[in-house]
């Protein structure tokens, strides 16, 4: 049965398959609870509400006997770090440059689960990053790889480039052996992080992580972290990209659905600053970027614009000083101060006194003080 299952999974585009038992070792849940207690999840409060179900599959679904963990490759063809030297361009995480992985992986999981339910006469449930499931801990238990020092799964065959999906089933399947940790003394992922988001190896503080800040975090980004974000406008691959195990990742194994769209590989910040809601929805149709909404995305672009200090971006930044969203206006103020202190002083005189939002008025005041340092 397991061999047939793995063959069927391969036909659906999965390059890694493993079986984990229907329960996790208590240590996995203990680490999760400690991470939550330390507040490292930031605003992701939904992680607190169902922690017991997340810590063990058989709490979420008591009938589960086996967990089938699957990996789909999105190994990039180009160097994810290449745009670091082009501040006028926005850096979008590799995983978000193609089709939304939630749709692609879930579709394949449903077909595979349907096959298993019919073949083994078993109950099944499928999960892709949308339920209280510890995918990385389960993937490690299933032998797909190990949680590296960047906290993500590292595979000997596919490096750090795997999308994970899970099938919970009532079928009794022989579990695979867990792979051992092979990070050794390497700390490349720790050292590359622009915001120092790793308080220790194997631990990530989401509150400092660029992926969290540009995707999950809804409010203003901490002022001390904005300059460190550089031109990252959606996610960050730095800690993944430098992993030495990536040298074994074969781009030919990458699912074709995740091939990058040309317009998302190296987008011009000037073009992105001009996006209204309709244009945003059109550009990011079928992309995971669409879910954060235009306002949060443009907030990110404005931070990148400020970090670029590119005066050619001033017209777009100044236009956004009149945006209807408080967060966008506040970010435009910060970007303006970074690019042109003289323009900032002029605009503050014209706009700040008539500003109705306390959030935006505060941004004027803070940015005015920072101008003395810039």
DRENDO-1510 file (C-alpha; in Angstrom, 1 decimal, always signed):
<recs>
REC; n; res; u; v; w
REC; 1; UNK; +0.0; +0.0; +0.0 .
REC; 2; UNK; +2.7; +2.5; +1.0 .
REC; 3; UNK; +4.7; +2.0; -2.2 .
REC; 4; UNK; +1.5; +2.4; -4.3 .
REC; 5; UNK; +0.7; +5.5; -2.3 .
REC; 6; UNK; +4.1; +7.1; -3.0 .
REC; 7; UNK; +3.9; +6.3; -6.7 .
REC; 8; UNK; +0.5; +7.9; -6.8 .
REC; 9; UNK; +1.8; +11.0; -5.0 .
REC; 10; UNK; +4.6; +11.3; -7.5 .
REC; 11; UNK; +2.1; +11.3; -10.3 .
REC; 12; UNK; +0.5; +14.3; -8.6 .
REC; 13; UNK; +3.7; +16.3; -8.6 .
REC; 14; UNK; +5.0; +15.6; -5.0 .
REC; 15; UNK; +8.7; +14.9; -4.9 .
REC; 16; UNK; +8.8; +13.9; -1.2 .
REC; 17; UNK; +6.5; +11.6; +0.6 .
REC; 18; UNK; +6.7; +10.2; +4.1 .
REC; 19; UNK; +4.5; +8.6; +6.8 .
REC; 20; UNK; +4.4; +9.9; +10.4 .
REC; 21; UNK; +2.4; +8.3; +13.3 .
REC; 22; UNK; -0.9; +9.9; +14.3 .
REC; 23; UNK; +0.7; +11.6; +17.3 .
REC; 24; UNK; +3.8; +13.8; +17.9 .
REC; 25; UNK; +6.4; +13.5; +20.6 .
REC; 26; UNK; +5.5; +15.7; +23.6 .
REC; 27; UNK; +8.6; +17.8; +23.0 .
REC; 28; UNK; +7.1; +19.3; +19.8 .
REC; 29; UNK; +4.1; +20.7; +21.7 .
REC; 30; UNK; +6.3; +21.9; +24.5 .
REC; 31; UNK; +8.5; +23.9; +22.1 .
REC; 32; UNK; +5.4; +25.4; +20.5 .
REC; 33; UNK; +3.9; +26.5; +23.8 .
REC; 34; UNK; +7.2; +28.0; +24.9 .
REC; 35; UNK; +7.5; +29.9; +21.7 .
REC; 36; UNK; +4.0; +31.3; +22.2 .
REC; 37; UNK; +4.6; +32.1; +25.8 .
REC; 38; UNK; +7.7; +34.1; +24.7 .
REC; 39; UNK; +5.4; +36.2; +22.4 .
REC; 40; UNK; +7.5; +35.2; +19.3 .
REC; 41; UNK; +4.3; +34.8; +17.2 .
REC; 42; UNK; +3.6; +38.5; +17.2 .
REC; 43; UNK; +0.1; +39.3; +16.0 .
REC; 44; UNK; -0.7; +35.8; +14.9 .
REC; 45; UNK; -3.1; +35.2; +17.8 .
REC; 46; UNK; -4.8; +32.4; +16.0 .
REC; 47; UNK; -1.9; +30.2; +16.9 .
REC; 48; UNK; -2.8; +30.5; +20.5 .
REC; 49; UNK; -6.5; +29.5; +20.3 .
REC; 50; UNK; -6.0; +25.9; +19.1 .
REC; 51; UNK; -2.6; +25.1; +20.5 .
REC; 52; UNK; -3.6; +21.6; +21.8 .
REC; 53; UNK; -4.9; +20.6; +18.4 .
REC; 54; UNK; -1.8; +22.0; +16.7 .
REC; 55; UNK; +0.5; +20.1; +19.1 .
REC; 56; UNK; -0.9; +16.7; +18.3 .
REC; 57; UNK; -2.8; +15.3; +15.3 .
REC; 58; UNK; -5.0; +13.0; +17.4 .
REC; 59; UNK; -6.4; +16.0; +19.4 .
REC; 60; UNK; -7.5; +17.7; +16.2 .
REC; 61; UNK; -9.0; +14.4; +14.9 .
REC; 62; UNK; -9.1; +11.5; +17.4 .
REC; 63; UNK; -9.6; +8.9; +14.6 .
REC; 64; UNK; -6.3; +9.7; +12.9 .
REC; 65; UNK; -3.9; +6.8; +12.8 .
REC; 66; UNK; -1.3; +8.0; +10.3 .
REC; 67; UNK; -0.2; +11.3; +8.8 .
REC; 68; UNK; +1.0; +11.3; +5.2 .
REC; 69; UNK; +3.4; +14.3; +4.8 .
REC; 70; UNK; +4.1; +15.5; +1.2 .
REC; 71; UNK; +6.5; +18.0; -0.3 .
REC; 72; UNK; +6.2; +19.8; -3.6 .
REC; 73; UNK; +9.4; +21.5; -4.9 .
REC; 74; UNK; +9.6; +25.2; -5.8 .
REC; 75; UNK; +13.3; +25.3; -6.3 .
REC; 76; UNK; +14.1; +28.7; -8.0 .
REC; 77; UNK; +15.9; +29.0; -11.3 .
REC; 78; UNK; +17.5; +32.3; -10.4 .
REC; 79; UNK; +19.4; +33.5; -7.3 .
REC; 80; UNK; +16.8; +34.9; -4.8 .
REC; 81; UNK; +19.5; +37.3; -3.5 .
REC; 82; UNK; +20.2; +38.8; -6.9 .
REC; 83; UNK; +18.0; +41.9; -6.5 .
REC; 84; UNK; +19.7; +43.0; -3.3 .
REC; 85; UNK; +21.9; +45.3; -5.4 .
REC; 86; UNK; +18.9; +46.8; -7.3 .
REC; 87; UNK; +17.1; +49.0; -4.7 .
REC; 88; UNK; +14.8; +50.4; -7.4 .
REC; 89; UNK; +13.3; +46.9; -7.8 .
REC; 90; UNK; +11.1; +45.1; -5.3 .
REC; 91; UNK; +12.0; +41.7; -4.0 .
REC; 92; UNK; +9.2; +39.2; -3.8 .
REC; 93; UNK; +9.7; +35.8; -2.1 .
REC; 94; UNK; +10.3; +33.0; -4.6 .
REC; 95; UNK; +7.2; +31.1; -3.3 .
REC; 96; UNK; +4.9; +34.0; -4.3 .
REC; 97; UNK; +6.2; +34.6; -7.8 .
REC; 98; UNK; +4.0; +31.9; -9.4 .
REC; 99; UNK; +0.6; +30.4; -8.7 .
REC; 100; UNK; -0.7; +30.3; -5.1 .
REC; 101; UNK; +0.7; +27.2; -3.6 .
REC; 102; UNK; -2.4; +26.7; -1.4 .
REC; 103; UNK; -4.5; +26.0; -4.5 .
REC; 104; UNK; -1.9; +23.9; -6.3 .
REC; 105; UNK; -1.0; +21.7; -3.3 .
REC; 106; UNK; -4.5; +21.4; -2.0 .
REC; 107; UNK; -5.8; +20.2; -5.4 .
REC; 108; UNK; -3.1; +17.5; -5.6 .
REC; 109; UNK; -3.8; +16.5; -2.0 .
REC; 110; UNK; -7.5; +16.1; -2.5 .
REC; 111; UNK; -6.9; +13.9; -5.6 .
REC; 112; UNK; -4.4; +11.8; -3.7 .
REC; 113; UNK; -6.6; +11.6; -0.6 .
REC; 114; UNK; -9.6; +10.5; -2.8 .
REC; 115; UNK; -7.4; +7.7; -4.2 .
REC; 116; UNK; -6.4; +6.6; -0.8 .
REC; 117; UNK; -10.0; +6.7; +0.6 .
REC; 118; UNK; -11.1; +4.5; -2.3 .
REC; 119; UNK; -8.2; +2.1; -2.3 .
REC; 120; UNK; -7.9; +1.6; +1.5 .
REC; 121; UNK; -11.5; +2.3; +2.5 .
REC; 122; UNK; -10.1; +4.9; +4.9 .
REC; 123; UNK; -11.2; +8.2; +6.3 .
REC; 124; UNK; -9.0; +11.2; +5.2 .
REC; 125; UNK; -8.6; +14.9; +5.9 .
REC; 126; UNK; -6.3; +17.2; +3.9 .
REC; 127; UNK; -4.4; +20.3; +5.2 .
REC; 128; UNK; -2.3; +23.0; +3.6 .
REC; 129; UNK; -1.3; +25.7; +5.9 .
REC; 130; UNK; -4.9; +26.5; +6.9 .
REC; 131; UNK; -5.5; +24.5; +10.0 .
REC; 132; UNK; -3.9; +23.8; +13.4 .
REC; 133; UNK; -1.3; +21.4; +12.0 .
REC; 134; UNK; +2.5; +21.4; +12.8 .
REC; 135; UNK; +3.5; +20.7; +9.3 .
REC; 136; UNK; +7.3; +21.1; +9.9 .
REC; 137; UNK; +7.4; +18.8; +12.9 .
REC; 138; UNK; +5.3; +16.2; +11.1 .
REC; 139; UNK; +7.5; +16.4; +8.0 .
REC; 140; UNK; +10.6; +15.8; +10.2 .
REC; 141; UNK; +8.9; +12.8; +11.9 .
REC; 142; UNK; +8.0; +11.5; +8.4 .
REC; 143; UNK; +11.6; +11.6; +7.2 .
REC; 144; UNK; +11.2; +14.4; +4.7 .
REC; 145; UNK; +14.0; +16.3; +6.2 .
REC; 146; UNK; +14.9; +18.1; +9.4 .
REC; 147; UNK; +14.0; +21.5; +10.8 .
REC; 148; UNK; +17.1; +23.6; +10.1 .
REC; 149; UNK; +18.5; +26.4; +12.2 .
REC; 150; UNK; +16.2; +28.8; +10.2 .
REC; 151; UNK; +13.3; +26.7; +11.6 .
REC; 152; UNK; +12.1; +25.5; +8.1 .
REC; 153; UNK; +12.4; +22.0; +6.7 .
REC; 154; UNK; +15.7; +21.2; +5.0 .
REC; 155; UNK; +15.8; +18.2; +2.6 .
REC; 156; UNK; +18.9; +16.4; +1.5 .
REC; 157; UNK; +17.4; +16.2; -2.0 .
REC; 158; UNK; +15.5; +19.5; -2.3 .
REC; 159; UNK; +17.2; +21.9; +0.0 .
REC; 160; UNK; +15.0; +24.5; +1.7 .
REC; 161; UNK; +12.5; +24.6; -1.2 .
REC; 162; UNK; +9.5; +22.4; -0.3 .
REC; 163; UNK; +5.9; +23.3; +0.1 .
REC; 164; UNK; +4.3; +21.0; +2.6 .
REC; 165; UNK; +0.9; +19.3; +2.7 .
REC; 166; UNK; -0.6; +16.8; +5.1 .
REC; 167; UNK; -3.2; +14.0; +4.8 .
REC; 168; UNK; -4.6; +12.7; +8.0 .
REC; 169; UNK; -6.0; +9.2; +7.6 .
REC; 170; UNK; -7.6; +6.5; +9.6 .
REC; 171; UNK; -5.5; +3.9; +7.7 .
REC; 172; UNK; -2.7; +2.2; +9.6 .
REC; 173; UNK; +0.5; +2.8; +7.6 .
REC; 174; UNK; +4.0; +1.9; +8.5 .
REC; 175; UNK; +5.8; +5.1; +9.6 .
REC; 176; UNK; +9.0; +6.2; +8.0 .
REC; 177; UNK; +12.2; +6.9; +10.0 .
REC; 178; UNK; +12.9; +10.5; +10.9 .
REC; 179; UNK; +16.0; +12.1; +9.3 .
REC; 180; UNK; +18.7; +13.4; +11.6 .
REC; 181; UNK; +19.8; +17.0; +11.9 .
REC; 182; UNK; +22.5; +17.7; +9.4 .
REC; 183; UNK; +23.1; +21.4; +10.0 .
REC; 184; UNK; +26.3; +20.8; +11.9 .
REC; 185; UNK; +28.2; +23.9; +12.8 .
REC; 186; UNK; +26.8; +25.9; +9.8 .
REC; 187; UNK; +25.1; +29.2; +10.8 .
REC; 188; UNK; +24.8; +30.8; +7.4 .
REC; 189; UNK; +21.0; +31.3; +7.8 .
REC; 190; UNK; +21.5; +33.0; +11.1 .
REC; 191; UNK; +24.2; +35.3; +9.9 .
REC; 192; UNK; +22.5; +36.5; +6.7 .
REC; 193; UNK; +19.3; +37.6; +8.4 .
REC; 194; UNK; +19.0; +41.4; +7.9 .
REC; 195; UNK; +16.8; +42.0; +11.1 .
REC; 196; UNK; +18.5; +39.5; +13.4 .
REC; 197; UNK; +15.3; +37.5; +13.8 .
REC; 198; UNK; +17.0; +34.4; +15.2 .
REC; 199; UNK; +17.5; +34.7; +19.0 .
REC; 200; UNK; +19.1; +31.3; +18.9 .
REC; 201; UNK; +19.6; +28.5; +16.3 .
REC; 202; UNK; +16.3; +26.7; +15.5 .
REC; 203; UNK; +14.3; +29.7; +16.9 .
REC; 204; UNK; +12.7; +32.5; +15.0 .
REC; 205; UNK; +11.2; +35.6; +16.5 .
REC; 206; UNK; +8.4; +36.5; +14.1 .
REC; 207; UNK; +8.3; +40.0; +15.4 .
REC; 208; UNK; +11.7; +40.7; +13.7 .
REC; 209; UNK; +11.2; +38.4; +10.7 .
REC; 210; UNK; +10.8; +40.2; +7.3 .
REC; 211; UNK; +8.4; +37.6; +6.1 .
REC; 212; UNK; +6.1; +38.1; +9.1 .
REC; 213; UNK; +6.4; +41.9; +8.9 .
REC; 214; UNK; +5.6; +42.2; +5.2 .
REC; 215; UNK; +2.9; +39.5; +5.1 .
REC; 216; UNK; +1.2; +38.9; +8.5 .
REC; 217; UNK; +1.7; +42.1; +10.3 .
REC; 218; UNK; -1.2; +44.5; +9.7 .
REC; 219; UNK; -0.1; +47.7; +11.5 .
REC; 220; UNK; +2.8; +50.0; +11.1 .
REC; 221; UNK; +6.2; +48.3; +11.0 .
REC; 222; UNK; +8.6; +49.1; +13.8 .
REC; 223; UNK; +10.6; +52.2; +12.8 .
REC; 224; UNK; +13.9; +50.6; +13.9 .
REC; 225; UNK; +13.3; +47.7; +11.5 .
REC; 226; UNK; +12.2; +49.6; +8.4 .
REC; 227; UNK; +15.7; +50.5; +7.2 .
REC; 228; UNK; +16.8; +46.8; +7.6 .
REC; 229; UNK; +14.0; +45.5; +5.3 .
REC; 230; UNK; +15.8; +46.9; +2.3 .
REC; 231; UNK; +13.8; +46.3; -0.9 .
REC; 232; UNK; +11.9; +43.2; +0.4 .
REC; 233; UNK; +8.2; +44.0; -0.4 .
REC; 234; UNK; +6.7; +40.5; +0.2 .
REC; 235; UNK; +8.4; +37.9; +2.2 .
REC; 236; UNK; +12.1; +37.1; +2.4 .
REC; 237; UNK; +14.2; +34.2; +1.2 .
REC; 238; UNK; +17.6; +35.2; +2.6 .
REC; 239; UNK; +17.9; +32.5; +5.3 .
REC; 240; UNK; +16.6; +29.9; +2.8 .
REC; 241; UNK; +18.7; +31.0; -0.1 .
REC; 242; UNK; +22.1; +30.6; +1.7 .
REC; 243; UNK; +21.5; +27.1; +2.9 .
REC; 244; UNK; +24.3; +24.9; +1.6 .
REC; 245; UNK; +21.9; +22.0; +1.1 .
REC; 246; UNK; +20.3; +23.9; -1.8 .
REC; 247; UNK; +23.2; +22.8; -4.0 .
REC; 248; UNK; +21.4; +19.4; -4.2 .
REC; 249; UNK; +18.1; +21.0; -5.2 .
REC; 250; UNK; +17.2; +20.2; -8.8 .
REC; 251; UNK; +15.2; +22.9; -10.5 .
REC; 252; UNK; +13.9; +20.3; -12.9 .
REC; 253; UNK; +12.0; +18.8; -10.0 .
REC; 254; UNK; +10.1; +22.1; -9.3 .
REC; 255; UNK; +6.4; +22.0; -10.0 .
REC; 256; UNK; +5.7; +24.0; -13.2 .
REC; 257; UNK; +2.8; +25.9; -11.5 .
REC; 258; UNK; +5.4; +27.7; -9.4 .
REC; 259; UNK; +7.4; +29.0; -12.4 .
REC; 260; UNK; +7.7; +32.8; -11.8 .
REC; 261; UNK; +5.5; +35.2; -13.6 .
REC; 262; UNK; +7.7; +37.6; -15.5 .
REC; 263; UNK; +6.1; +40.7; -14.0 .
REC; 264; UNK; +6.8; +39.5; -10.5 .
REC; 265; UNK; +10.5; +38.6; -10.9 .
REC; 266; UNK; +11.9; +42.1; -10.6 .
REC; 267; UNK; +9.0; +44.7; -10.5 .
REC; 268; UNK; +9.8; +48.4; -10.5 .
REC; 269; UNK; +8.9; +50.1; -7.3 .
REC; 270; UNK; +7.7; +53.1; -9.4 .
REC; 271; UNK; +5.1; +50.9; -11.0 .
REC; 272; UNK; +3.9; +49.3; -7.7 .
REC; 273; UNK; +3.5; +52.7; -6.0 .
REC; 274; UNK; +0.9; +53.6; -8.6 .
REC; 275; UNK; -1.3; +50.6; -7.8 .
REC; 276; UNK; -4.9; +51.3; -6.8 .
REC; 277; UNK; -7.1; +48.5; -5.5 .
REC; 278; UNK; -8.4; +47.4; -8.9 .
REC; 279; UNK; -4.9; +47.3; -10.4 .
REC; 280; UNK; -3.6; +45.4; -7.4 .
REC; 281; UNK; -6.2; +42.8; -7.7 .
REC; 282; UNK; -5.6; +42.4; -11.4 .
REC; 283; UNK; -1.8; +42.1; -11.1 .
REC; 284; UNK; -2.0; +39.6; -8.2 .
REC; 285; UNK; -4.9; +37.5; -9.4 .
REC; 286; UNK; -4.1; +33.8; -8.5 .
REC; 287; UNK; -1.2; +34.9; -6.3 .
REC; 288; UNK; -0.8; +34.5; -2.6 .
REC; 289; UNK; +0.1; +38.2; -2.5 .
REC; 290; UNK; -3.5; +39.1; -3.1 .
REC; 291; UNK; -4.6; +38.1; +0.3 .
REC; 292; UNK; -2.7; +40.8; +2.2 .
REC; 293; UNK; -4.6; +43.5; +0.2 .
REC; 294; UNK; -3.5; +46.6; -1.6 .
REC; 295; UNK; -2.9; +48.9; +1.4 .
REC; 296; UNK; -0.6; +46.6; +3.3 .
REC; 297; UNK; +1.3; +45.8; +0.1 .
REC; 298; UNK; +1.8; +49.5; -0.9 .
REC; 299; UNK; +2.9; +50.1; +2.7 .
REC; 300; UNK; +5.7; +47.6; +2.0 .
REC; 301; UNK; +6.6; +49.2; -1.3 .
REC; 302; UNK; +6.8; +52.6; +0.4 .
REC; 303; UNK; +9.3; +51.3; +2.9 .
REC; 304; UNK; +11.4; +49.9; +0.1 .
REC; 305; UNK; +11.1; +53.2; -1.7 .
REC; 306; UNK; +12.4; +55.0; +1.4 .
REC; 307; UNK; +15.3; +52.6; +1.7 .
REC; 308; UNK; +16.2; +53.2; -1.9 .
REC; 309; UNK; +16.6; +57.0; -1.5 .
REC; 310; UNK; +15.8; +57.1; -5.2 .
REC; 311; UNK; +14.6; +60.7; -6.0 .
REC; 312; UNK; +12.9; +59.4; -9.2 .
REC; 313; UNK; +10.3; +57.7; -6.8 .
REC; 314; UNK; +9.3; +61.0; -5.2 .
REC; 315; UNK; +6.3; +61.7; -7.5 .
REC; 316; UNK; +4.8; +58.3; -6.5 .
REC; 317; UNK; +5.5; +58.8; -2.8 .
REC; 318; UNK; +4.1; +62.3; -2.8 .
REC; 319; UNK; +1.0; +61.2; -4.5 .
REC; 320; UNK; +0.4; +58.6; -1.7 .
REC; 321; UNK; +0.5; +61.3; +0.9 .
REC; 322; UNK; -3.1; +61.9; +0.0 .
REC; 323; UNK; -4.1; +58.2; +0.0 .
REC; 324; UNK; -7.4; +57.3; +1.7 .
REC; 325; UNK; -5.6; +54.7; +4.0 .
REC; 326; UNK; -3.9; +55.9; +7.2 .
REC; 327; UNK; -1.2; +53.2; +7.0 .
REC; 328; UNK; -0.3; +54.1; +3.4 .
REC; 329; UNK; -0.2; +57.8; +4.2 .
REC; 330; UNK; +2.0; +57.2; +7.3 .
REC; 331; UNK; +4.4; +55.0; +5.2 .
REC; 332; UNK; +4.6; +57.7; +2.5 .
REC; 333; UNK; +5.6; +60.3; +5.1 .
REC; 334; UNK; +8.5; +58.0; +6.3 .
REC; 335; UNK; +9.6; +57.3; +2.7 .
REC; 336; UNK; +9.5; +61.0; +1.8 .
REC; 337; UNK; +11.7; +61.8; +4.8 .
REC; 338; UNK; +14.2; +59.2; +3.7 .
REC; 339; UNK; +14.4; +60.3; +0.1 .
REC; 340; UNK; +14.2; +64.1; +0.4 .
REC; 341; UNK; +14.3; +65.9; +3.8 .
REC; 342; UNK; +13.7; +69.2; +2.0 .
REC; 343; UNK; +10.5; +68.0; +0.3 .
REC; 344; UNK; +9.5; +66.5; +3.7 .
REC; 345; UNK; +9.8; +69.8; +5.5 .
REC; 346; UNK; +7.7; +71.5; +2.7 .
REC; 347; UNK; +5.0; +68.9; +2.8 .
REC; 348; UNK; +4.8; +68.8; +6.5 .
REC; 349; UNK; +4.1; +72.5; +6.5 .
REC; 350; UNK; +1.3; +72.0; +3.9 .
REC; 351; UNK; -0.3; +68.8; +5.2 .
REC; 352; UNK; +0.5; +67.9; +8.8 .
REC; 353; UNK; -1.6; +70.5; +10.5 .
REC; 354; UNK; -4.8; +69.5; +8.6 .
REC; 355; UNK; -4.2; +65.8; +9.2 .
REC; 356; UNK; -7.2; +64.2; +10.9 .
REC; 357; UNK; -5.5; +60.8; +11.8 .
REC; 358; UNK; -3.5; +60.7; +15.0 .
REC; 359; UNK; -1.5; +57.8; +13.5 .
REC; 360; UNK; -0.4; +59.9; +10.6 .
REC; 361; UNK; +0.2; +63.1; +12.7 .
REC; 362; UNK; +2.5; +61.0; +14.9 .
REC; 363; UNK; +4.4; +59.8; +11.8 .
REC; 364; UNK; +5.0; +63.4; +10.7 .
REC; 365; UNK; +6.4; +64.2; +14.2 .
REC; 366; UNK; +8.6; +61.1; +14.4 .
REC; 367; UNK; +9.9; +61.4; +10.9 .
REC; 368; UNK; +10.7; +65.0; +11.5 .
REC; 369; UNK; +13.0; +64.0; +14.3 .
REC; 370; UNK; +14.7; +61.3; +12.3 .
REC; 371; UNK; +15.4; +63.7; +9.5 .
REC; 372; UNK; +18.1; +65.3; +11.7 .
REC; 373; UNK; +19.9; +61.9; +11.6 .
REC; 374; UNK; +19.4; +61.1; +8.0 .
</recs>
